[in-house]
Amino acid sequence: MKLKTDFEELYPNSEILNKYDDDDVVVNLKKLYFETNKKFILIIDEWDYIITNKKFSVEEHDNYIIFLRYLIKDRSYLAFVFMTGITAITKKLSQSSLKCFSEYTMINDKNY
C-alpha cells in the first residue's frame, strides 16, 4: 500500500488510482503512464541482495529474476532504470532475456 500512497501524493486527481490493483505494480504503472503520459524512472538499490544473500532459495532467486523481467523488459512506461549492486547485472541476468542494460562500473574507471 505504500506505493499507492506515493502515487496518490504525486497524482492526487488520478482516476486510475480508484481502480488500483494492489497485486500488480506493472499494471498500475502502465495505467498511470497512459493517464499522465509521463514516464517513470525506476531506481533499484542493491538489486542483487536476493541473489547474493544465502537466506533466499534458488526458487526465490528465479522468481525475483522473473519479476524483474516483468517489471523492466520492453516497458513503455519507463524512461530508464538505475540499479545498484555489487554483482554485475550482465553476469546474473544474461540468461534471463534482460539484455537491455548498459553497465557502468567504478572499478576500472580512470576517474576513480
FILO-246798 format. One record per atom (N, C-alpha, C): atom name; x, y, z. Coordinates in nm, 2 decimals, always signed. Atoms other than C-alpha are relative to their C-alpha. Layout:
BEGIN
- CA  X  Y  Z
...
//
This chain:
BEGIN
- N  +0.08  -0.12  +0.00
- CA  +0.00  +0.00  +0.00
- C  +0.09  +0.13  +0.00
- N  -0.09  -0.11  +0.00
- CA  +0.30  +0.23  +0.04
- C  +0.01  +0.06  -0.14
- N  -0.01  -0.05  +0.13
- CA  +0.34  +0.26  -0.33
- C  -0.13  +0.07  -0.05
- N  +0.12  -0.07  +0.04
- CA  -0.02  +0.35  -0.38
- C  -0.01  +0.14  +0.07
- N  -0.01  -0.13  -0.07
- CA  +0.02  +0.62  -0.11
- C  +0.09  +0.10  -0.07
- N  -0.09  -0.09  +0.07
- CA  +0.31  +0.76  -0.30
- C  -0.06  +0.05  -0.13
- N  +0.07  -0.04  +0.12
- CA  +0.11  +0.76  -0.62
- C  -0.10  +0.10  +0.02
- N  +0.11  -0.10  -0.04
- CA  -0.18  +0.94  -0.45
- C  +0.06  +0.14  +0.02
- N  -0.06  -0.13  -0.02
- CA  +0.06  +1.21  -0.34
- C  +0.04  +0.07  -0.13
- N  -0.05  -0.05  +0.13
- CA  +0.21  +1.25  -0.69
- C  -0.12  +0.04  -0.09
- N  +0.11  -0.01  +0.09
- CA  -0.12  +1.22  -0.87
- C  -0.14  +0.01  +0.07
- N  +0.12  +0.00  -0.08
- CA  -0.40  +1.34  -0.64
- C  -0.13  +0.00  -0.08
- N  +0.12  -0.01  +0.08
- CA  -0.65  +1.38  -0.92
- C  -0.02  -0.12  -0.10
- N  +0.00  +0.12  +0.10
- CA  -0.59  +1.04  -1.09
- C  -0.12  -0.08  +0.02
- N  +0.12  +0.09  +0.00
- CA  -0.89  +0.84  -1.19
- C  +0.05  -0.15  +0.01
- N  -0.05  +0.14  -0.01
- CA  -0.67  +0.53  -1.22
- C  +0.02  -0.05  +0.14
- N  -0.03  +0.04  -0.14
- CA  -0.59  +0.52  -0.85
- C  -0.13  -0.05  +0.07
- N  +0.13  +0.05  -0.06
- CA  -0.96  +0.45  -0.78
- C  -0.01  -0.15  -0.04
- N  +0.01  +0.15  +0.04
- CA  -0.91  +0.11  -0.96
- C  +0.14  -0.06  +0.02
- N  -0.13  +0.05  -0.02
- CA  -0.56  +0.05  -0.82
- C  +0.00  -0.15  +0.03
- N  -0.01  +0.15  -0.02
- CA  -0.46  -0.32  -0.83
- C  +0.12  -0.02  +0.10
- N  -0.10  +0.02  -0.10
- CA  -0.27  -0.40  -0.51
- C  +0.10  -0.11  -0.03
- N  -0.09  +0.11  +0.03
- CA  -0.12  -0.71  -0.66
- C  +0.09  +0.01  -0.13
- N  -0.08  -0.01  +0.13
- CA  +0.03  -0.58  -0.99
- C  +0.05  +0.14  -0.02
- N  -0.07  -0.13  +0.02
- CA  +0.27  -0.29  -0.99
- C  +0.01  +0.04  -0.15
- N  -0.02  -0.03  +0.14
- CA  +0.32  -0.32  -1.36
- C  -0.13  +0.05  -0.06
- N  +0.13  -0.05  +0.05
- CA  -0.05  -0.28  -1.44
- C  -0.02  +0.14  +0.05
- N  +0.02  -0.14  -0.05
- CA  -0.06  +0.03  -1.22
- C  +0.09  +0.10  -0.06
- N  -0.09  -0.10  +0.07
- CA  +0.25  +0.19  -1.37
- C  -0.05  +0.02  -0.14
- N  +0.04  -0.01  +0.14
- CA  +0.12  +0.12  -1.72
- C  -0.13  +0.09  -0.01
- N  +0.12  -0.08  +0.00
- CA  -0.22  +0.27  -1.64
- C  +0.03  +0.15  +0.03
- N  -0.03  -0.14  -0.03
- CA  -0.07  +0.58  -1.48
- C  +0.08  +0.07  -0.11
- N  -0.07  -0.06  +0.12
- CA  +0.16  +0.63  -1.78
- C  -0.10  +0.04  -0.11
- N  +0.10  -0.03  +0.10
- CA  -0.14  +0.61  -2.02
- C  -0.08  +0.12  +0.04
- N  +0.08  -0.12  -0.05
- CA  -0.33  +0.86  -1.80
- C  +0.08  +0.13  +0.00
- N  -0.07  -0.13  -0.01
- CA  -0.05  +1.11  -1.75
- C  +0.10  +0.03  -0.11
- N  -0.10  -0.01  +0.11
- CA  +0.18  +1.05  -2.05
- C  +0.14  +0.04  +0.05
- N  -0.13  -0.02  -0.06
- CA  +0.48  +1.07  -1.81
- C  +0.06  -0.13  +0.04
- N  -0.07  +0.13  -0.02
- CA  +0.74  +0.80  -1.80
- C  +0.06  +0.00  +0.14
- N  -0.05  +0.02  -0.13
- CA  +0.88  +0.67  -1.47
- C  +0.15  -0.03  -0.01
- N  -0.14  +0.04  -0.02
- CA  +1.24  +0.64  -1.36
- C  +0.00  -0.09  +0.12
- N  +0.00  +0.11  -0.10
- CA  +1.29  +0.32  -1.17
- C  +0.14  -0.01  +0.06
- N  -0.13  +0.02  -0.07
- CA  +1.57  +0.30  -0.91
- C  -0.01  -0.12  +0.10
- N  +0.00  +0.12  -0.08
- CA  +1.65  -0.04  -0.75
- C  +0.14  +0.00  +0.06
- N  -0.13  +0.00  -0.08
- CA  +1.92  -0.01  -0.48
- C  +0.03  -0.14  +0.05
- N  -0.05  +0.13  -0.04
- CA  +2.12  -0.32  -0.41
- C  -0.09  -0.11  -0.07
- N  +0.09  +0.09  +0.07
- CA  +1.92  -0.51  -0.68
- C  +0.04  -0.15  +0.02
- N  -0.05  +0.14  -0.01
- CA  +2.13  -0.82  -0.62
- C  -0.01  -0.06  +0.14
- N  +0.00  +0.05  -0.14
- CA  +2.06  -0.86  -0.24
- C  -0.07  -0.14  +0.00
- N  +0.06  +0.13  -0.01
- CA  +1.82  -1.15  -0.30
- C  +0.08  -0.11  -0.07
- N  -0.09  +0.09  +0.07
- CA  +2.07  -1.31  -0.54
- C  +0.12  -0.04  +0.08
- N  -0.12  +0.03  -0.08
- CA  +2.37  -1.29  -0.31
- C  -0.02  -0.04  +0.14
- N  +0.03  +0.04  -0.14
- CA  +2.21  -1.35  +0.03
- C  -0.04  -0.14  +0.00
- N  +0.02  +0.14  -0.01
- CA  +2.22  -1.71  +0.13
- C  -0.14  -0.04  +0.06
- N  +0.12  +0.03  -0.07
- CA  +1.89  -1.69  +0.32
- C  -0.12  -0.02  -0.10
- N  +0.10  +0.02  +0.11
- CA  +1.70  -1.69  -0.02
- C  +0.03  -0.13  -0.08
- N  -0.02  +0.13  +0.08
- CA  +1.64  -2.02  -0.21
- C  +0.02  +0.03  -0.14
- N  -0.02  -0.01  +0.14
- CA  +1.72  -2.08  -0.57
- C  -0.14  +0.04  -0.07
- N  +0.14  -0.03  +0.05
- CA  +1.34  -2.07  -0.64
- C  -0.03  +0.15  +0.02
- N  +0.02  -0.14  -0.02
- CA  +1.32  -1.73  -0.48
- C  +0.08  +0.09  -0.09
- N  -0.09  -0.07  +0.10
- CA  +1.62  -1.61  -0.69
- C  -0.07  +0.00  -0.14
- N  +0.06  +0.01  +0.13
- CA  +1.44  -1.73  -1.00
- C  -0.13  +0.08  -0.01
- N  +0.12  -0.08  +0.00
- CA  +1.11  -1.57  -0.91
- C  +0.03  +0.15  +0.00
- N  -0.04  -0.14  +0.00
- CA  +1.29  -1.24  -0.84
- C  +0.04  +0.04  -0.14
- N  -0.04  -0.03  +0.14
- CA  +1.45  -1.25  -1.19
- C  -0.12  +0.01  -0.09
- N  +0.12  +0.00  +0.08
- CA  +1.12  -1.33  -1.34
- C  -0.08  +0.13  +0.02
- N  +0.06  -0.13  -0.03
- CA  +0.97  -1.03  -1.16
- C  +0.07  +0.11  -0.06
- N  -0.08  -0.11  +0.06
- CA  +1.25  -0.80  -1.27
- C  -0.03  +0.00  -0.15
- N  +0.03  +0.00  +0.14
- CA  +1.19  -0.91  -1.63
- C  -0.14  +0.05  -0.03
- N  +0.14  -0.05  +0.02
- CA  +0.82  -0.85  -1.60
- C  -0.01  +0.15  +0.03
- N  +0.00  -0.14  -0.03
- CA  +0.88  -0.51  -1.44
- C  +0.07  +0.09  -0.10
- N  -0.09  -0.09  +0.07
- CA  +1.15  -0.38  -1.67
- C  +0.00  -0.02  -0.16
- N  -0.03  +0.03  +0.14
- CA  +1.17  -0.56  -2.01
- C  -0.11  +0.06  -0.09
- N  +0.09  -0.06  +0.10
- CA  +1.02  -0.36  -2.30
- C  -0.12  +0.08  +0.05
- N  +0.11  -0.08  -0.06
- CA  +0.81  -0.13  -2.08
- C  +0.00  +0.14  -0.05
- N  +0.01  -0.14  +0.06
- CA  +0.69  +0.19  -2.25
- C  -0.01  +0.10  +0.12
- N  +0.02  -0.10  -0.11
- CA  +0.62  +0.35  -1.91
- C  +0.13  +0.04  +0.07
- N  -0.13  -0.02  -0.07
- CA  +0.99  +0.35  -1.81
- C  +0.09  +0.10  -0.09
- N  -0.09  -0.08  +0.07
- CA  +1.22  +0.64  -1.91
- C  +0.14  -0.07  +0.01
- N  -0.11  +0.08  -0.02
- CA  +1.51  +0.44  -1.76
- C  +0.00  -0.07  +0.13
- N  -0.01  +0.07  -0.13
- CA  +1.61  +0.21  -1.48
- C  +0.15  +0.01  +0.04
- N  -0.13  -0.01  -0.06
- CA  +1.90  +0.26  -1.25
- C  +0.01  -0.10  +0.12
- N  -0.02  +0.11  -0.10
- CA  +2.02  -0.04  -1.05
- C  +0.14  +0.00  +0.06
- N  -0.13  +0.01  -0.07
- CA  +2.30  -0.05  -0.79
- C  +0.01  -0.14  +0.06
- N  -0.03  +0.13  -0.06
- CA  +2.47  -0.36  -0.66
- C  +0.14  -0.04  -0.02
- N  -0.14  +0.04  +0.01
- CA  +2.79  -0.55  -0.62
- C  +0.02  -0.11  -0.11
- N  +0.00  +0.10  +0.10
- CA  +2.70  -0.82  -0.87
- C  -0.03  +0.06  -0.14
- N  +0.02  -0.05  +0.14
- CA  +2.74  -0.74  -1.24
- C  -0.14  -0.05  -0.05
- N  +0.13  +0.03  +0.05
- CA  +2.39  -0.73  -1.39
- C  +0.01  -0.10  -0.12
- N  -0.01  +0.09  +0.12
- CA  +2.51  -0.89  -1.71
- C  +0.04  -0.14  +0.03
- N  -0.04  +0.14  -0.04
- CA  +2.66  -1.19  -1.52
- C  -0.12  -0.08  +0.04
- N  +0.12  +0.07  -0.06
- CA  +2.33  -1.27  -1.34
- C  -0.12  -0.01  -0.09
- N  +0.12  -0.01  +0.08
- CA  +2.08  -1.17  -1.60
- C  +0.01  -0.04  -0.14
- N  -0.03  +0.03  +0.14
- CA  +2.24  -1.28  -1.92
- C  -0.09  -0.11  -0.06
- N  +0.08  +0.12  +0.04
- CA  +2.03  -1.60  -1.93
- C  -0.15  +0.04  +0.01
- N  +0.14  -0.03  -0.03
- CA  +1.71  -1.42  -1.84
- C  -0.08  +0.08  -0.10
- N  +0.06  -0.09  +0.10
- CA  +1.64  -1.22  -2.16
- C  -0.01  +0.14  +0.04
- N  -0.01  -0.14  -0.03
- CA  +1.71  -0.90  -1.98
- C  +0.13  +0.05  -0.05
- N  -0.13  -0.04  +0.06
- CA  +1.98  -0.79  -2.22
- C  +0.00  +0.14  -0.04
- N  +0.02  -0.14  +0.04
- CA  +1.88  -0.43  -2.23
- C  +0.08  +0.10  +0.09
- N  -0.08  -0.09  -0.10
- CA  +2.14  -0.29  -1.98
- C  +0.13  +0.04  -0.06
- N  -0.13  -0.05  +0.01
- CA  +2.44  -0.08  -2.02
- C  +0.06  +0.00  +0.14
- N  -0.05  +0.01  -0.13
- CA  +2.67  -0.15  -1.74
- C  +0.12  +0.11  +0.02
- N  -0.11  -0.10  -0.04
- CA  +2.89  +0.12  -1.57
- C  +0.06  -0.04  +0.13
- N  -0.06  +0.04  -0.12
- CA  +3.14  +0.04  -1.31
- C  +0.11  +0.11  +0.04
- N  -0.11  -0.09  -0.05
- CA  +3.39  +0.25  -1.09
- C  +0.13  -0.08  +0.01
- N  -0.12  +0.09  -0.03
- CA  +3.63  -0.05  -1.06
- C  +0.11  +0.03  -0.10
- N  -0.10  -0.02  +0.09
- CA  +3.82  +0.01  -1.38
- C  -0.01  +0.14  -0.07
- N  +0.01  -0.13  +0.05
- CA  +3.73  +0.37  -1.44
- C  +0.12  +0.09  +0.04
- N  -0.12  -0.08  -0.03
- CA  +4.03  +0.60  -1.47
- C  -0.03  +0.12  +0.09
- N  +0.03  -0.11  -0.08
- CA  +3.84  +0.88  -1.30
- C  -0.01  -0.03  +0.15
- N  +0.02  +0.03  -0.14
- CA  +3.80  +0.69  -0.97
- C  +0.12  -0.07  +0.05
//
